[in-house]
Amino acid sequence: MIKLVCFFLFFLPTLVFAQSDSTNVSNPDTPGSLIWYHGVKPNPNEKTYSIKIIVTDIRNSEGTIRFKFYDDITPFPHDTGFLRVVVNKSEVVNGTLTKTYYGFKEGSMGIALLDDENNDVKLDMGWFLPKEGHAFSDYYHSNLRRPVYSDFKFMLQSDRKVIMKMKYY
């Protein structure tokens, strides 16, 4: 019983807050759009790296995948992160989505995603649990406590591959 109460008090509100898109920035709902924050895009003269993201265990090809990238300036559960990317799930092959993004500066960062199956730009809830899936960079959240930035952050110092396994309830 205590675990159930803790789930509702700590984990669920954070997940809903972190995965909802409440800002209005130049059509963030368009699949394929990259929405940068911190005011500016990375300087093209700086050394940058790529991140290859492999999302596994996606249960269907309806809707969109909504990535949010976090760093030490905008750590999870910041509402927008420093970058949002929307990907149409028509790109999913056998339950897996693979995307590579370029232009990231060296530093600490983490990635969270929402499987927005009905494309309504929010995490849909059932009676007590989310109806839609979520995932984090190189971390499968299986605890009843809410996820924290340190669970899924990583240091980007070269090109990197990140595995994100979907969690559905």
Secondary structure, 3 states (H helix, E strand, C coil): CHHHHHHHHHHHHHHHHHHCCCCCCCCCCCCCCEEECCCCCCCCCCCCEEEEEEEECCCCCCCEEEEEEEECCCCCCCCCCCEEEEEEHHHCECCEEEEEEEEECCEEEEEEEEEECCCCCCCCECCCCECCCEEECCECCCCCCCCCHHHHCEEECCCEEEEEECECC
